[in-house]
Protein backbone atom coordinates (compact mmCIF):
# COMPACT_ATOMS: atom_id res chain seq x y z
CA UNK A 1 0.00 0.00 0.00
CA UNK A 2 1.45 3.40 -0.96
CA UNK A 3 1.65 6.38 1.37
CA UNK A 4 -1.07 8.16 -0.58
CA UNK A 5 -3.37 5.20 0.00
CA UNK A 6 -2.53 5.05 3.72
CA UNK A 7 -2.91 8.79 4.21
CA UNK A 8 -5.34 10.07 1.58
CA UNK A 9 -5.59 13.59 3.06
CA UNK A 10 -1.86 14.20 3.41
CA UNK A 11 -0.15 16.34 0.82
CA UNK A 12 3.43 15.56 -0.15
CA UNK A 13 5.86 18.44 0.33
CA UNK A 14 5.93 20.68 -2.68
CA UNK A 15 9.46 21.44 -3.79
CA UNK A 16 9.32 24.81 -5.47
CA UNK A 17 11.81 27.60 -5.80
CA UNK A 18 9.24 30.36 -5.52
CA UNK A 19 9.67 32.53 -2.43
CA UNK A 20 6.77 32.35 -0.01
CA UNK A 21 5.41 35.30 2.00
CA UNK A 22 7.97 34.80 4.80
CA UNK A 23 10.86 34.80 2.32
CA UNK A 24 9.54 37.94 0.65
CA UNK A 25 9.35 39.73 3.99
CA UNK A 26 12.89 38.74 4.94
CA UNK A 27 14.30 39.70 1.53
CA UNK A 28 12.54 43.08 1.73
CA UNK A 29 14.49 43.93 4.91
CA UNK A 30 17.83 43.74 3.10
CA UNK A 31 19.10 41.41 5.82
CA UNK A 32 18.26 37.97 4.42
CA UNK A 33 21.87 36.75 4.54
CA UNK A 34 22.30 37.84 8.16
CA UNK A 35 18.95 36.27 9.05
CA UNK A 36 19.98 32.96 7.46
CA UNK A 37 23.29 32.94 9.35
CA UNK A 38 21.53 33.71 12.63
CA UNK A 39 18.92 30.99 12.08
CA UNK A 40 21.56 28.44 11.05
CA UNK A 41 23.58 29.24 14.17
CA UNK A 42 20.52 28.77 16.35
CA UNK A 43 19.77 25.31 14.95
CA UNK A 44 23.43 24.27 14.76
CA UNK A 45 23.82 25.07 18.47
CA UNK A 46 20.85 23.07 19.71
CA UNK A 47 18.52 26.07 19.83
CA UNK A 48 20.70 28.06 22.20
CA UNK A 49 20.70 31.77 21.27
CA UNK A 50 23.55 32.44 23.71
CA UNK A 51 25.92 30.78 21.24
CA UNK A 52 24.85 33.15 18.45
CA UNK A 53 25.70 36.57 19.87
CA UNK A 54 27.96 37.45 16.93
CA UNK A 55 25.27 36.52 14.37
CA UNK A 56 22.57 38.35 16.32
CA UNK A 57 24.69 41.50 16.47
CA UNK A 58 25.39 41.32 12.72
CA UNK A 59 21.64 41.00 12.06
CA UNK A 60 20.88 43.89 14.44
CA UNK A 61 23.44 46.13 12.73
CA UNK A 62 22.09 45.23 9.30
CA UNK A 63 18.55 45.94 10.52
CA UNK A 64 19.59 49.42 11.64
CA UNK A 65 21.69 50.09 8.55
CA UNK A 66 18.77 49.21 6.27
CA UNK A 67 16.40 51.55 8.12
CA UNK A 68 14.14 48.79 9.37
CA UNK A 69 13.93 50.21 12.90
CA UNK A 70 11.74 53.08 11.72
CA UNK A 71 9.77 50.84 9.40
CA UNK A 72 8.79 48.39 12.14
CA UNK A 73 8.67 50.78 15.09
CA UNK A 74 5.56 50.41 17.24
CA UNK A 75 3.21 53.33 17.56
CA UNK A 76 1.19 54.07 20.67
CA UNK A 77 -2.52 54.36 19.99
C-alpha positions in Angstrom: 0.0 0.0 0.0 1.5 3.4 -1.0 1.6 6.4 1.4 -1.1 8.2 -0.6 -3.4 5.2 0.0 -2.5 5.0 3.7 -2.9 8.8 4.2 -5.3 10.1 1.6 -5.6 13.6 3.1 -1.9 14.2 3.4 -0.1 16.3 0.8 3.4 15.6 -0.2 5.9 18.4 0.3 5.9 20.7 -2.7 9.5 21.4 -3.8 9.3 24.8 -5.5 11.8 27.6 -5.8 9.2 30.4 -5.5 9.7 32.5 -2.4 6.8 32.4 0.0 5.4 35.3 2.0 8.0 34.8 4.8 10.9 34.8 2.3 9.5 37.9 0.6 9.4 39.7 4.0 12.9 38.7 4.9 14.3 39.7 1.5 12.5 43.1 1.7 14.5 43.9 4.9 17.8 43.7 3.1 19.1 41.4 5.8 18.3 38.0 4.4 21.9 36.8 4.5 22.3 37.8 8.2 18.9 36.3 9.1 20.0 33.0 7.5 23.3 32.9 9.3 21.5 33.7 12.6 18.9 31.0 12.1 21.6 28.4 11.1 23.6 29.2 14.2 20.5 28.8 16.3 19.8 25.3 14.9 23.4 24.3 14.8 23.8 25.1 18.5 20.8 23.1 19.7 18.5 26.1 19.8 20.7 28.1 22.2 20.7 31.8 21.3 23.6 32.4 23.7 25.9 30.8 21.2 24.8 33.2 18.5 25.7 36.6 19.9 28.0 37.4 16.9 25.3 36.5 14.4 22.6 38.3 16.3 24.7 41.5 16.5 25.4 41.3 12.7 21.6 41.0 12.1 20.9 43.9 14.4 23.4 46.1 12.7 22.1 45.2 9.3 18.5 45.9 10.5 19.6 49.4 11.6 21.7 50.1 8.6 18.8 49.2 6.3 16.4 51.5 8.1 14.1 48.8 9.4 13.9 50.2 12.9 11.7 53.1 11.7 9.8 50.8 9.4 8.8 48.4 12.1 8.7 50.8 15.1 5.6 50.4 17.2 3.2 53.3 17.6 1.2 54.1 20.7 -2.5 54.4 20.0 
